[in-house]
Every structure is written in C-alpha cells, then in structure tokens.
Amino acid sequence: MFLLSRKLQLIAATALSLCALLANADTLSQAINTEAAIHTDAVKSQSKIDALDDHTRKMLEQYRSATRQTKTLLTYNAYLKELLNSQEAEKNALEQQLQDIEITQREIVPLILNMQSSLEQFVQLDLPFLPEERQQRIANLKDMMARADVTNAEKFRRLIEAYQVENAYGNTIEAYRANIQLNGAISSVDFLRLGRIALYYQRLDGSETGFWNQAEKRWQPLANEYRNPIRQGLRIARKEAAPDLLTLPVAAATEAVQ
C-alpha cells in the first residue's frame, strides 16, 4: 500500500514536472518567437533605414548637383547678359555709323561733283600742255560720275588721283612732241614745260621758237636768241644733258583776281 502510494507520488511529480517543462517550453518558444520577430522587425527597420539613408544620399547628391547647375547657370546667365549688353551697344554703334554714312553720302556727292567741276575749269584755264591727255582724263572722270556701278569711294579716289597728277605738273619739267597750229597750219613741234611757269615750243628744224602767252591766250614767237636755250632745256628735260641755268623769258606774276 505504501509502495503504491509512493509510485503515485512519483507519477504525480513527474506529471507536474512535465507540465512545468511544457509550460517553460511554451514560454521559451514564445520568447524565441518574440526575439525572432524583434530581429525580423529590426532587419526590416534597418532595411528601411538603409533605404532611407540611400534615398537621403541620393537626394543630397541631387541637391548638390542642382546647386552646382544653378551656380553654373547663374554664371552663364550673367555672361549672356553682358554679351547681350555688348551686342546691343555694338548694334547701336552700327546703327549710328549707318546714319553717319548716309549723311556722309549725301554730303560727299556734292563735294565730288564740285571737285570734278573745279578740276575741269582749272585745266581749261591752265597752260595748254598735254591737252589731249588732260582733257581725256577730265572726260573719263565726268563719265564716271554718272555711273551707278562705281561707288562714291572709288569716284573720290580717282578724283584725288587726278588732282595729284595735276599737282605733280607744277613741280617737274617735261619735253614732249605734239602738233600745234601756227600761222593757220598744223605743225609738229617740241614742247618744253617748266612746271606751270612757262610753256615753250620749237619747230623740229629749229626755225621757230616761241611760248604760250597766258595773258593773251595765244602762241607767241620768241627772238632767235632763245633758240639755243630752248634746245638746251629740251635736252635737260629729256635727261640728255646735265641740269644747268637757262636764260628764258617768263611771264611776270600777276595779282590773283578776288
């Protein structure tokens, strides 16, 4: 009886131990599950944190990139603004130049025409040396003035060249051969030009020597004593003789007409 009671007690104790063990096992399992859940949540949270950190870094990089681009654009816009201001100033300057050119064109045309007319009158009133050459130059200039395909700049340039040629005549001596009307007949003679001071002629055979009387606008014979000086002057002008003093008649200077 006692022995049976002892076995029952052992069985009961074992059962209680098993119950306690089972209860502890459930608690442990719950703890493990809880810890696993916490770990899982921690992993998820860390993933979220990592994702947020990556997103934050990307946003920070985007912000920095946008800041750099903004700075670059601001610098470029400032440069474009200065460039536009410069172009606007250049545009205004060009417009002003065009206006000035238009005004100059209106002013230079009368100037050119007056210069051409003055040159033509000057040649007509000057000593009659190289008449064909000089009259042809004047005629060419006159024809050019009416041509639309020649610019005013080219007309002015050609006109200045003609003035320079005429100006050079006053500083040189020249000998040339041409025809002249003497005593109602055309004769070939040698001409001697001393600047614009005097113009002489001499027949080819030396039989007659004369000069242009500017006051009377006619050819006038000279005495035979001037035959050799004129001949020597012709040789000097042709560079056939060394420069030397010549005794020649020269018209007296007259007061300019006001």
C-alpha positions as CSV (number, residue, x, y, z in Angstrom):
1,M,0.0,0.0,0.0
2,F,2.8,2.4,0.9
3,L,4.7,1.3,-2.2
4,L,1.7,2.1,-4.4
5,S,1.3,5.4,-2.8
6,R,4.9,6.1,-3.4
7,K,4.6,5.3,-7.1
8,L,1.6,7.5,-7.4
9,Q,3.5,10.3,-5.9
10,L,6.4,9.8,-8.3
11,I,4.0,9.7,-11.2
12,A,2.3,12.9,-10.0
13,A,5.6,14.6,-9.5
14,T,6.7,13.6,-12.9
15,A,3.5,14.8,-14.4
16,L,3.9,18.1,-12.6
17,S,7.4,18.3,-13.9
18,L,6.3,17.6,-17.4
19,C,3.6,20.2,-17.1
20,A,6.2,22.7,-15.8
21,L,8.6,21.7,-18.5
22,L,5.9,22.1,-21.1
23,A,4.9,25.4,-19.7
24,N,8.6,26.5,-19.8
25,A,9.0,25.2,-23.3
26,D,6.0,27.3,-24.4
27,T,7.4,30.3,-22.7
28,L,10.8,29.7,-24.3
29,S,9.2,29.2,-27.7
30,Q,7.2,32.4,-27.2
31,A,10.4,34.1,-26.2
32,I,12.3,32.8,-29.2
33,N,9.4,33.7,-31.5
34,T,9.3,37.1,-29.9
35,E,13.0,37.5,-30.3
36,A,12.8,36.3,-33.9
37,A,10.0,38.7,-34.6
38,I,12.0,41.5,-33.0
39,H,15.0,40.5,-35.1
40,T,12.9,40.4,-38.2
41,D,11.5,43.8,-37.4
42,A,15.0,45.1,-36.7
43,V,16.1,43.8,-40.1
44,K,13.1,45.4,-41.7
45,S,13.8,48.6,-39.8
46,Q,17.5,48.5,-40.8
47,S,16.5,47.9,-44.4
48,K,14.2,50.9,-44.2
49,I,16.9,52.9,-42.5
50,D,19.4,51.8,-45.2
51,A,16.8,52.6,-47.9
52,L,16.1,56.0,-46.3
53,D,19.9,56.6,-46.0
54,D,20.4,55.7,-49.7
55,H,17.5,58.0,-50.6
56,T,18.9,60.7,-48.4
57,R,22.3,60.4,-50.0
58,K,20.7,60.4,-53.5
59,M,18.7,63.5,-52.6
60,L,21.8,65.2,-51.1
61,E,23.7,64.4,-54.3
62,Q,20.8,65.7,-56.4
63,Y,20.7,68.8,-54.3
64,R,24.4,69.3,-54.6
65,S,24.2,68.7,-58.4
66,A,21.3,71.1,-58.7
67,T,23.2,73.7,-56.7
68,R,26.2,73.3,-59.0
69,Q,24.0,73.6,-62.0
70,T,22.2,76.6,-60.6
71,K,25.6,78.3,-59.9
72,T,26.7,77.4,-63.4
73,L,23.5,78.7,-64.9
74,L,23.7,81.9,-62.9
75,T,27.3,82.5,-64.1
76,Y,26.3,81.7,-67.7
77,N,23.3,83.9,-67.5
78,A,25.5,86.8,-66.2
79,Y,27.8,86.2,-69.1
80,L,24.9,86.2,-71.6
81,K,23.6,89.4,-70.0
82,E,27.0,91.1,-70.5
83,L,27.2,89.7,-74.0
84,L,23.7,90.9,-74.9
85,N,24.6,94.4,-73.5
86,S,27.8,94.4,-75.6
87,Q,25.8,93.3,-78.7
88,E,23.2,95.9,-78.0
89,A,25.9,98.6,-77.7
90,E,27.5,97.4,-80.9
91,K,24.1,97.4,-82.6
92,N,23.5,101.0,-81.6
93,A,27.0,101.9,-82.7
94,L,26.4,100.2,-86.1
95,E,23.1,102.0,-86.5
96,Q,24.8,105.3,-85.7
97,Q,27.5,104.5,-88.2
98,L,24.9,103.7,-90.9
99,Q,23.2,107.0,-90.2
100,D,26.6,108.8,-90.4
101,I,27.3,107.0,-93.6
102,E,24.0,108.1,-95.1
103,I,24.7,111.7,-94.0
104,T,28.2,111.4,-95.4
105,Q,26.9,110.0,-98.7
106,R,24.6,113.0,-99.0
107,E,27.4,115.4,-98.3
108,I,30.2,113.7,-100.3
109,V,28.3,113.6,-103.6
110,P,28.1,117.4,-104.0
111,L,31.7,117.6,-102.8
112,I,32.9,115.2,-105.5
113,L,30.9,117.0,-108.2
114,N,32.3,120.3,-107.1
115,M,35.8,119.0,-107.2
116,Q,35.3,117.5,-110.6
117,S,33.9,120.7,-112.0
118,S,36.7,122.8,-110.3
119,L,39.4,120.5,-111.8
120,E,37.8,120.8,-115.3
121,Q,37.8,124.6,-115.0
122,F,41.4,124.6,-113.7
123,V,42.6,122.6,-116.7
124,Q,40.8,124.9,-119.1
125,L,42.4,128.0,-117.6
126,D,45.9,126.4,-117.2
127,L,48.7,126.4,-119.7
128,P,47.7,124.3,-122.7
129,F,50.3,121.5,-122.2
130,L,49.3,117.8,-122.9
131,P,45.8,119.0,-123.9
132,E,44.6,115.7,-125.2
133,E,45.8,113.6,-122.3
134,R,44.4,116.0,-119.7
135,Q,41.1,116.5,-121.4
136,Q,40.7,112.8,-121.8
137,R,41.3,112.4,-118.0
138,I,38.7,115.0,-117.3
139,A,36.2,113.4,-119.7
140,N,36.7,110.0,-118.1
141,L,36.1,111.5,-114.6
142,K,33.0,113.2,-115.9
143,D,31.6,110.0,-117.4
144,M,32.4,108.1,-114.2
145,M,30.4,110.5,-112.1
146,A,27.2,109.4,-113.8
147,R,27.8,105.6,-113.4
148,A,25.8,103.8,-110.8
149,D,28.1,100.8,-110.8
150,V,31.0,102.9,-109.4
151,T,30.9,103.6,-105.7
152,N,31.4,107.1,-104.3
153,A,34.5,105.9,-102.6
154,E,36.0,104.9,-106.0
155,K,34.9,108.1,-107.6
156,F,36.6,110.1,-104.8
157,R,39.8,108.0,-105.1
158,R,40.0,108.5,-108.9
159,L,39.3,112.2,-108.4
160,I,42.1,112.5,-105.8
161,E,44.5,110.7,-108.2
162,A,43.7,113.2,-110.9
163,Y,44.4,116.1,-108.5
164,Q,47.7,114.5,-107.6
165,V,48.7,114.2,-111.3
166,E,47.8,117.9,-111.9
167,N,49.7,118.9,-108.7
168,A,52.8,117.0,-109.9
169,Y,52.9,119.0,-113.1
170,G,53.8,122.1,-111.1
171,N,57.0,120.5,-109.7
172,T,58.5,119.0,-112.9
173,I,59.9,119.9,-116.2
174,E,58.9,118.0,-119.3
175,A,59.8,117.7,-123.0
176,Y,57.3,116.1,-125.4
177,R,56.4,116.3,-129.1
178,A,53.0,117.1,-130.4
179,N,51.1,119.1,-133.1
180,I,50.4,122.8,-132.9
181,Q,48.6,125.3,-135.1
182,L,50.9,128.1,-136.1
183,N,50.1,130.7,-138.7
184,G,47.0,128.8,-139.7
185,A,48.8,125.5,-140.3
186,I,49.3,122.4,-138.2
187,S,53.0,121.8,-137.4
188,S,54.8,119.2,-135.3
189,V,56.9,120.8,-132.6
190,D,58.9,120.1,-129.5
191,F,57.3,121.4,-126.3
192,L,59.3,122.4,-123.1
193,R,57.2,122.8,-120.0
194,L,58.8,124.4,-116.9
195,G,56.4,123.4,-114.1
196,R,53.4,125.7,-114.6
197,I,55.6,128.8,-115.0
198,A,56.1,128.6,-118.8
199,L,55.4,126.5,-121.8
200,Y,57.7,126.8,-124.9
201,Y,57.7,125.3,-128.3
202,Q,60.3,124.9,-131.1
203,R,59.9,123.6,-134.6
204,L,61.7,120.4,-135.3
205,D,64.2,122.1,-137.6
206,G,64.7,124.9,-135.1
207,S,63.5,127.6,-137.4
208,E,61.0,129.0,-135.0
209,T,60.8,129.2,-131.2
210,G,58.0,130.6,-129.1
211,F,56.0,130.4,-125.9
212,W,52.4,130.4,-124.7
213,N,51.3,133.9,-123.8
214,Q,48.9,133.2,-120.9
215,A,47.7,136.8,-120.6
216,E,46.7,136.9,-124.3
217,K,45.9,133.2,-124.6
218,R,48.0,132.6,-127.7
219,W,51.3,131.3,-129.0
220,Q,53.9,134.0,-129.4
221,P,57.2,133.7,-131.3
222,L,60.5,134.4,-129.5
223,A,63.6,136.1,-130.7
224,N,66.3,133.8,-132.3
225,E,68.5,134.4,-129.2
226,Y,66.3,131.9,-127.3
227,R,66.7,129.1,-129.8
228,N,69.7,127.5,-128.2
229,P,68.5,128.0,-124.5
230,I,65.2,126.2,-125.5
231,R,67.1,123.5,-127.3
232,Q,69.3,123.0,-124.2
233,G,66.2,123.0,-122.0
234,L,64.7,120.2,-124.1
235,R,67.9,118.2,-123.7
236,I,67.9,118.7,-120.0
237,A,64.2,117.7,-119.7
238,R,64.9,114.5,-121.7
239,K,67.9,113.8,-119.4
240,E,70.3,114.1,-122.3
241,A,72.2,116.9,-120.6
242,A,73.1,117.8,-117.0
243,P,70.9,120.4,-115.3
244,D,72.1,123.9,-116.0
245,L,70.9,127.5,-115.8
246,L,68.8,128.7,-118.7
247,T,68.1,132.2,-119.7
248,L,64.4,132.2,-120.8
249,P,61.6,134.7,-120.9
250,V,59.0,134.2,-118.1
251,A,55.7,136.0,-117.8
252,A,55.6,138.4,-114.9
253,A,53.5,137.4,-111.9
254,T,50.1,139.0,-111.7
255,E,47.8,139.6,-108.8
256,A,45.2,137.0,-108.3
257,V,41.6,138.1,-109.1
258,Q,39.5,138.0,-106.0
